[in-house]
Amino acid sequence: MAKHGKKYRDAAEKIDETKEYNAQEAIALLKEVAYAGFDETVELHIRTGLDTRHADQQLRGTILLPHGLGKSQRILVFAEGEAARLAEDAEADEVGGDALVKKVGEGYIDFDIALATKDMMGKVGKLGRVLGPRGLMPNPRTNTVVDAADLPRAINDAKQGRVEFRTDRTNLVHVPIGKISFSEEALGDNLASLLDAIRREKPAGSKGHYIRTLTLTTTMSPGIRMDPGAVGAAAAASN
């Protein structure tokens, strides 16, 4: 196991590992212990009680965070003809049809979000091996496969801070909720909105405890455990 540096150890000493903090406490403490010399991303890590081997226990959805993510998202759009023109007018970072499919198939992944028009999915579907493992595959469930007329809205939402949440193979969910430079109120709003969306998308086959643990962290700092009950109550109260 890699040894942590002094700054990390100093930060860890300020966190009570036996305690589960409420959202307000966790956010305040996270801002106190963050020590990196750059604007770190704040992340929420969720251990669920789901078993993603079962089709009815898959969690996947998207949300437009009220205060965004604090960074510019590179948007790639698979589209042709009039749809491509609409995407370019909406200032997508890269737009294309067959040539772009070929480029991505050869390993190009310099983008944060991929959108596709419905008529392109017959070709884009072949990119599952490249895009799927990275969570970049366009999918109707995450509003990344859209009609041509909806491209401007989808591109605008993506640029403003639309994020996807999904369980990985170990039944965990990892989602960015902003930057450490955000105010405590902004981070709290984003956190509450995200948890509300995750509650709404609870899979039909979920059994027992849906959300087992919540951990708030930044790119470099130690994690802070939160009380799922207290955080859930706070999220419900804010909506």
matplotlib code that plots the C-alpha trace (Angstrom):
import matplotlib.pyplot as plt

x = [0.0, 1.4, 2.3, 0.6, 2.4, 2.4, -0.3, -2.7, -1.9, -2.5, -5.8, -6.8, -6.1, -8.9, -11.5, -13.2, -13.2, -15.8, -18.3, -20.8, -21.2, -24.3, -24.1, -23.4, -20.7, -19.0, -18.9, -17.5, -14.8, -13.9, -13.2, -11.1, -8.9, -8.5, -4.8, -3.9, -2.6, -5.3, -9.1, -9.9, -13.0, -15.4, -16.7, -19.4, -18.8, -21.8, -21.8, -25.2, -26.9, -27.7, -26.5, -25.8, -25.6, -29.4, -31.1, -33.7, -31.0, -29.1, -28.9, -28.3, -29.5, -28.5, -29.0, -28.4, -26.7, -28.1, -24.6, -22.9, -19.5, -17.2, -15.4, -15.9, -17.1, -15.8, -18.8, -18.6, -21.6, -22.2, -24.5, -24.8, -26.5, -28.9, -28.3, -24.6, -25.2, -27.4, -24.7, -22.1, -24.3, -24.8, -21.0, -20.3, -16.5, -16.5, -19.2, -19.1, -20.5, -18.7, -15.2, -15.7, -17.0, -13.9, -11.7, -13.2, -13.1, -9.3, -9.0, -9.8, -11.4, -10.4, -13.9, -16.1, -19.6, -20.7, -24.1, -25.7, -28.7, -31.0, -30.2, -26.5, -26.8, -26.6, -23.0, -22.2, -23.3, -20.2, -18.1, -19.3, -15.9, -14.2, -16.9, -18.7, -15.9, -15.4, -19.0, -19.1, -21.5, -24.6, -27.7, -31.4, -31.6, -29.1, -30.5, -27.4, -29.3, -31.7, -33.6, -31.8, -34.1, -33.2, -29.4, -29.1, -30.8, -28.8, -25.5, -26.4, -27.3, -24.1, -22.0, -23.9, -23.1, -25.2, -23.6, -24.3, -24.6, -24.4, -23.3, -20.0, -19.2, -18.7, -22.1, -20.4, -21.4, -18.8, -20.1, -18.4, -20.6, -18.5, -15.2, -13.7, -13.9, -17.7, -19.5, -20.8, -24.3, -23.6, -22.0, -24.9, -27.5, -25.6, -25.4, -29.0, -30.1, -27.9, -29.2, -32.8, -32.3, -30.6, -33.6, -36.0, -34.1, -34.1, -34.2, -37.4, -35.3, -33.5, -33.6, -32.6, -30.6, -30.4, -27.7, -25.2, -22.5, -21.8, -18.3, -17.4, -13.9, -11.8, -9.2, -6.5, -8.0, -9.1, -12.8, -15.4, -18.1, -21.7, -24.8, -27.1, -30.1, -29.2, -28.0, -31.1, -33.4, -31.5, -31.9, -35.6, -36.1, -34.3, -36.7]
y = [0.0, 3.4, 5.7, 9.1, 12.4, 14.6, 16.9, 14.0, 12.6, 15.9, 16.2, 12.7, 13.5, 16.1, 13.5, 11.3, 7.9, 6.5, 9.2, 9.6, 13.3, 15.1, 16.9, 20.3, 19.0, 16.9, 19.8, 22.2, 19.7, 18.8, 22.5, 22.7, 19.7, 20.2, 21.0, 20.7, 23.7, 23.5, 23.6, 20.0, 18.2, 17.2, 13.7, 11.6, 7.8, 5.6, 2.0, 0.6, -2.6, -3.4, -6.5, -5.4, -9.0, -8.7, -6.6, -5.2, -3.9, -1.6, 2.0, 4.6, 8.1, 11.8, 15.1, 18.7, 20.0, 23.3, 24.9, 22.9, 21.3, 24.3, 23.1, 23.1, 19.8, 18.7, 17.6, 15.3, 14.7, 12.0, 13.6, 14.2, 16.7, 19.2, 17.7, 18.3, 21.9, 22.3, 20.7, 23.1, 26.1, 24.9, 25.0, 21.3, 20.7, 18.1, 17.0, 14.3, 11.1, 8.2, 9.8, 10.6, 7.1, 5.7, 8.1, 7.1, 3.4, 3.9, 5.1, 8.8, 9.7, 13.3, 14.4, 14.3, 13.6, 11.9, 12.6, 11.0, 11.4, 8.4, 7.7, 7.4, 4.7, 1.9, 3.0, 4.3, 1.1, -0.6, 1.6, -0.1, -1.6, 1.8, 4.0, 1.5, 0.9, 4.7, 5.5, 7.5, 5.4, 7.4, 5.9, 7.0, 6.4, 9.1, 11.5, 11.2, 9.8, 12.4, 13.7, 16.2, 19.0, 18.3, 18.6, 22.2, 21.6, 18.4, 20.2, 23.2, 20.9, 19.0, 22.2, 23.5, 20.5, 17.5, 14.4, 10.7, 8.4, 4.6, 1.6, 0.0, -3.7, -3.5, -1.9, 1.5, 4.9, 7.7, 11.2, 14.6, 17.3, 20.5, 22.1, 22.8, 26.5, 26.3, 27.8, 25.3, 26.2, 25.4, 22.1, 21.3, 22.1, 19.9, 17.0, 17.2, 17.3, 14.3, 12.2, 13.1, 11.9, 8.7, 8.0, 8.6, 6.1, 3.3, 0.1, -2.0, -5.0, -3.2, -5.2, -4.2, -1.0, 0.8, 3.2, 1.6, 4.2, 7.7, 9.2, 12.7, 13.5, 15.6, 14.6, 14.5, 14.5, 11.6, 10.6, 11.8, 9.3, 10.6, 9.3, 8.1, 8.7, 12.3, 13.2, 11.7, 13.7, 16.9, 16.2, 15.5, 18.7, 20.8, 19.7]
z = [0.0, -1.0, 1.9, 2.1, 2.4, 5.5, 4.2, 3.6, 7.1, 8.7, 6.9, 7.9, 11.6, 11.5, 10.4, 12.9, 11.2, 13.7, 12.9, 10.1, 9.4, 8.1, 4.8, 6.3, 8.6, 5.8, 3.3, 5.9, 7.0, 3.4, 2.7, 5.8, 5.1, 1.3, 0.8, -2.9, -4.8, -7.4, -7.5, -6.7, -7.9, -5.1, -5.5, -3.9, -3.6, -2.9, -1.9, -2.8, -1.8, -5.4, -7.2, -10.8, -12.0, -12.1, -14.8, -12.4, -10.1, -12.6, -11.6, -14.3, -14.8, -15.4, -13.6, -14.4, -11.2, -10.1, -9.8, -12.6, -12.2, -12.4, -15.5, -19.2, -20.7, -24.1, -26.1, -29.1, -31.3, -33.8, -36.4, -40.1, -42.4, -40.8, -37.3, -37.7, -38.5, -35.4, -33.3, -34.7, -34.1, -30.5, -30.1, -29.7, -29.6, -32.3, -34.7, -37.4, -39.0, -40.5, -40.2, -36.5, -35.8, -37.4, -35.4, -32.1, -33.1, -33.5, -29.9, -29.9, -26.5, -25.9, -24.8, -21.7, -23.1, -26.4, -27.9, -30.9, -33.1, -33.2, -36.9, -36.1, -33.5, -36.0, -36.6, -33.1, -31.6, -32.9, -30.6, -27.4, -26.7, -26.8, -25.2, -22.9, -20.3, -20.0, -19.5, -22.7, -24.8, -25.9, -24.4, -24.5, -20.8, -20.1, -22.7, -24.8, -27.8, -29.1, -32.0, -34.2, -33.0, -29.4, -30.0, -29.0, -25.6, -25.0, -25.8, -23.6, -20.7, -21.0, -21.0, -17.9, -15.8, -16.7, -15.0, -15.3, -12.4, -12.7, -10.7, -11.6, -11.5, -7.8, -7.2, -6.4, -7.8, -8.2, -9.2, -9.2, -7.6, -8.2, -7.2, -3.7, -4.5, -4.6, -1.6, 1.0, -0.1, -3.8, -2.9, -0.6, -3.3, -5.8, -3.3, -2.4, -6.1, -6.9, -4.0, -4.8, -8.4, -7.3, -4.9, -7.8, -10.0, -7.4, -9.4, -9.0, -7.9, -5.0, -1.8, 1.7, 2.2, -1.2, -0.1, 2.3, 2.7, 1.4, 1.3, 0.3, -0.9, -3.2, -5.8, -3.2, 0.3, 2.6, 2.4, 4.9, 5.8, 5.9, 7.5, 4.7, 6.8, 7.8, 4.3, 2.8, 5.1, 4.3, 0.6, 0.9, 2.9, 0.2, -2.6]

ax = plt.figure().add_subplot(projection="3d")
ax.plot(x, y, z, "-o")
ax.set_aspect("equal")
plt.show()
